[in-house]
Amino acid sequence: MKHITILLLLSSALFGCGGNKDKASPKVYPTVSYLKIKLDAAGHLPANPYILRFKNDKKEIVFCGVNHLPDNSDTKNPMFTEIEKAFFEFKPDVCVNEGGDVSKKVFTSKKEAIQKDGEIGLTKILADSLKINTVNGDMTDSLEFRELLKRYTTGEFLAYIATERFMWGQRPPITDSSDFKANYAKFIQGYIMKTGAIKLSPSEQTLEFYEASYQKLLSRPFKLEELEPTNPFDPKGKFQQIGRASKEIRDQNLLRTIDGLLKTHNKVFVVFGGWHLLTCEPGLKQIINSNR
C-alpha cells in the first residue's frame, strides 16, 4: 500500500508538471525598439496621419498612425480629413481605436465627436456611419500595471507612472500645498489602487514616498518645475526604460487585438498613436502574412 501511495503521488506530480508546461504563453510579436524607430528631432512622424497598408489576399489592415494634437478645437485639421478619406476609401469591417472602450459612446455630429474625443471620436462616428464595431486596442490599466510590477519595484513603478499620468498635468502648482497633496491622494486611491493591480501601504500612498522613489530612480531631488520628461527615445536611465516597457506591453496587446480580429474579419481599420505604428510594423507584417 505504501508503494502504491508513493507511485500515485509521483504520477500526480508528473502530470501536474506536464500540465504547467502545456499552458500556452501569450504570443510575442516582433517589434522595432523605440530606440530605433525613425522620427524627426521633435519626435514627429513622416506625415500626420502616417498611413500604412498591409494586404494578403482578402485580408487587409489600414493603420492610421497619428501625432496627437494639443487640442481638438480645429475640427478642420488635415489629420482628421485624411483619416476620414482613408476610412471611406477602405470601407472596413471593423475599427480599432486607442484610449479605451468607446463602443457605447454616441455623438450627434462629426464636429462634436472631434471636439470631445479627437481622432478617437472621429473613428467612432465613422464606424457608426457604416454600422460597424469599434474595438479598444488598449489594454486595461490593471493588466498593464500587473505586467510592469513583475519587472519593477513598487517605488520604481510609482516614480514613473505618477510622473507620466499625474505630475505633468499639475504644473505649475506648489507641491507642498494641501490641495496638491489632496489631489495626489485622489490619484493614488481613485486611479492606481482602484485598478486592483497593487496594494499600497499607508506610507506608500504618500507624496513623500513618490518623491523619495523619484529621487532614488533619477539620482536627483524631485522638483515639479524640473520634471523629467517621459521620453521613450532616450536610452539613458531606468526611468525611461520603464516608459518603454509600458509602451511595449501595450504594443503586444494591440497586435494581439488586430490578429484576433483578422480571424473573423477581412478589413481592419486602426487609428492609434503613430509611434505604435512604427514599432509594430514587423508584427503587423507577420500578422497579415499568417492570415489569408
C-alpha positions in Angstrom: 0.0 0.0 0.0 2.9 2.3 0.9 4.4 1.8 -2.6 1.1 2.4 -4.3 0.7 5.7 -2.4 4.2 6.8 -3.4 3.5 5.9 -7.1 0.2 7.8 -7.1 1.9 10.9 -5.6 4.7 10.7 -8.2 2.2 10.3 -11.0 0.2 13.3 -9.8 3.3 15.4 -9.6 4.4 14.4 -13.1 1.0 15.1 -14.6 0.9 18.4 -12.7 4.3 19.4 -14.1 3.2 18.4 -17.6 0.0 20.5 -17.3 2.0 23.6 -16.3 4.3 23.1 -19.3 1.4 22.8 -21.6 -0.1 26.1 -20.6 0.4 28.3 -23.7 2.3 31.6 -23.2 0.9 34.6 -24.9 2.3 35.0 -28.4 5.1 37.6 -28.7 5.1 39.6 -31.9 8.2 41.1 -33.5 8.6 44.9 -33.0 11.1 47.6 -33.6 12.8 49.1 -30.5 11.6 52.6 -29.5 15.3 53.4 -29.6 15.5 52.6 -33.3 12.3 54.0 -34.8 12.8 56.9 -37.2 11.3 60.3 -36.2 12.4 63.8 -36.7 14.1 65.8 -33.9 10.8 66.8 -32.5 9.5 63.2 -32.4 7.1 63.7 -35.3 6.0 61.2 -37.9 6.8 61.5 -41.6 3.2 62.7 -42.0 0.2 63.2 -39.8 -1.6 60.8 -40.2 1.1 58.4 -41.3 -0.8 55.6 -43.0 0.5 52.1 -43.8 -1.5 49.4 -45.6 -1.0 45.6 -45.2 -2.7 43.2 -47.6 -2.7 39.5 -48.1 -5.4 38.2 -50.5 -8.8 39.2 -48.8 -7.2 40.2 -45.5 -6.2 43.8 -45.1 -5.1 46.3 -42.4 -5.1 50.0 -42.8 -3.3 51.7 -39.9 -3.5 55.5 -39.4 -0.7 56.5 -37.1 -1.2 60.0 -35.6 0.7 62.7 -33.8 -1.9 63.6 -31.1 -3.0 67.2 -31.4 -2.6 69.5 -28.4 -6.3 70.3 -28.6 -9.3 69.3 -30.8 -10.7 72.7 -31.4 -9.5 72.7 -35.0 -12.1 70.3 -36.4 -10.9 71.0 -40.0 -7.3 69.9 -39.3 -5.9 67.9 -42.2 -5.2 65.0 -39.9 -9.0 64.4 -39.4 -9.7 64.9 -43.1 -7.1 62.3 -44.1 -8.3 59.8 -41.6 -11.9 60.2 -43.0 -10.7 59.9 -46.6 -8.7 56.7 -45.8 -11.7 55.2 -43.9 -14.2 55.6 -46.8 -11.7 54.5 -49.4 -11.1 51.4 -47.4 -14.6 50.7 -46.2 -13.5 48.5 -43.3 -15.4 45.7 -41.5 -14.2 46.8 -38.0 -12.3 49.6 -36.4 -9.6 49.6 -33.7 -9.3 52.7 -31.5 -6.9 53.9 -28.9 -7.9 55.2 -25.5 -10.4 52.7 -24.1 -13.8 51.3 -24.9 -15.9 53.9 -26.9 -18.4 51.3 -28.3 -21.3 52.8 -26.3 -20.5 56.5 -26.9 -22.9 58.3 -29.2 -22.1 61.6 -31.0 -24.7 63.8 -32.7 -22.2 65.1 -35.3 -18.7 64.7 -36.6 -17.8 68.1 -35.1 -18.9 67.1 -31.7 -17.1 63.8 -31.9 -13.8 65.5 -32.8 -14.2 68.3 -30.2 -14.9 65.8 -27.4 -12.5 62.9 -28.3 -10.3 63.9 -31.2 -9.4 61.1 -33.6 -10.9 58.6 -31.2 -14.3 60.3 -31.5 -13.9 60.6 -35.3 -13.2 56.9 -35.6 -16.3 56.1 -33.6 -18.7 58.3 -35.6 -17.2 57.0 -38.9 -17.7 53.4 -37.7 -21.3 54.2 -36.8 -21.9 55.6 -40.3 -21.2 52.1 -41.7 -22.8 50.3 -38.7 -19.6 48.5 -37.8 -18.0 48.0 -34.4 -15.2 49.9 -32.7 -12.8 47.8 -30.6 -10.5 49.1 -28.0 -6.9 48.3 -28.9 -5.6 49.4 -25.5 -5.3 47.1 -22.5 -6.8 47.9 -19.2 -4.6 49.8 -16.7 -4.9 46.8 -14.4 -3.3 44.4 -16.8 -0.6 47.0 -17.8 0.2 47.6 -14.1 0.4 43.9 -13.3 2.9 43.4 -16.1 5.1 46.4 -15.0 5.1 45.2 -11.4 6.5 41.9 -12.5 9.6 43.8 -13.7 9.9 46.8 -11.3 9.6 47.6 -7.6 6.6 49.5 -6.2 8.7 52.6 -5.9 10.1 52.4 -9.4 6.6 51.8 -10.8 5.1 54.8 -8.9 8.0 57.1 -9.8 7.3 56.6 -13.5 3.5 56.2 -13.6 2.7 59.1 -11.3 5.1 61.4 -13.2 3.6 60.5 -16.6 -0.1 60.4 -15.6 -0.4 62.9 -12.7 2.6 65.3 -12.4 2.6 66.5 -15.9 -1.0 67.6 -15.6 -0.4 69.5 -12.4 2.2 72.0 -13.4 2.9 74.7 -12.1 1.1 74.4 -8.6 3.3 74.3 -5.4 3.8 70.7 -4.4 3.8 71.3 -0.7 0.3 72.8 -0.7 -2.6 70.9 1.0 -4.6 71.0 -2.3 -1.8 69.4 -4.2 -1.4 66.6 -1.7 -5.1 66.0 -1.7 -5.1 65.7 -5.5 -2.2 63.3 -5.3 -4.1 61.2 -2.8 -7.1 61.1 -5.1 -4.9 60.0 -8.0 -3.4 57.1 -5.9 -6.7 55.9 -4.4 -9.0 56.7 -7.2 -6.8 55.6 -10.1 -3.7 53.5 -9.1 -5.3 51.4 -6.3 -8.7 51.3 -7.9 -7.3 49.1 -10.7 -6.8 46.3 -8.1 -3.3 45.6 -9.5 -1.4 46.8 -6.5 -2.0 47.2 -2.8 -0.1 50.1 -1.2 0.6 50.6 2.5 -0.4 54.0 4.0 3.2 55.2 3.8 3.5 54.1 0.1 0.4 56.2 -0.7 2.0 59.5 0.3 3.5 62.2 -1.8 6.7 61.8 0.2 7.1 58.2 -0.9 6.7 59.2 -4.5 9.3 62.0 -4.1 11.8 59.6 -2.4 11.2 57.0 -5.1 11.7 59.6 -7.9 14.9 60.8 -6.3 16.2 57.2 -6.0 15.4 56.4 -9.6 16.7 59.6 -11.1 19.5 60.3 -8.6 18.3 63.9 -8.1 15.6 65.5 -6.0 12.0 65.8 -7.3 11.1 69.3 -8.4 7.9 69.9 -10.3 9.4 72.7 -12.3 12.2 70.4 -13.4 10.1 67.4 -14.0 11.8 64.6 -16.0 10.2 64.2 -19.5 8.8 60.8 -20.2 10.7 60.2 -23.3 10.9 56.5 -24.6 13.6 57.5 -27.2 16.1 58.5 -24.5 18.4 55.4 -24.0 19.7 56.7 -20.6 18.4 55.6 -17.3 15.9 53.2 -15.8 13.1 55.9 -15.7 12.9 55.9 -19.5 13.3 52.1 -19.6 10.1 51.8 -17.5 8.3 54.0 -20.0 9.5 51.9 -22.9 8.3 48.7 -21.1 4.9 50.3 -20.6 4.6 51.0 -24.3 5.9 47.6 -25.4 3.3 45.9 -23.2 0.6 48.0 -24.9 2.0 47.2 -28.3 1.8 43.5 -27.8 -1.8 43.9 -26.7 -2.6 46.0 -29.8 -1.1 43.4 -32.1 -3.0 40.5 -30.3 -6.2 42.5 -30.8 -5.6 43.1 -34.5 -4.6 39.4 -35.0 -7.7 38.2 -33.3 -10.0 40.5 -35.4 -8.5 39.2 -38.7 -9.6 35.7 -37.8 -13.3 36.9 -38.1 -13.0 40.0 -40.3 -11.3 40.8 -43.6 -10.7 44.5 -43.3 -9.4 46.1 -40.1 -9.0 49.9 -39.8 -6.7 51.1 -37.0 -6.3 54.7 -35.6 -3.6 54.9 -33.0 -0.6 56.9 -31.9 2.0 56.9 -34.7 4.9 55.7 -32.5 2.9 52.4 -32.1 2.6 52.0 -35.9 6.4 52.4 -36.4 7.3 50.0 -33.7 4.6 47.5 -34.5 5.2 47.3 -38.3 7.1 44.0 -38.2 4.4 42.4 -36.1 1.7 43.7 -38.5 3.5 42.2 -41.4 3.8 38.9 -39.6 0.0 39.0 -38.8 -1.1 39.8 -42.3 1.2 37.1 -43.8 -0.2 34.5 -41.5 -3.9 35.4 -42.2 -5.4 34.6 -45.5 
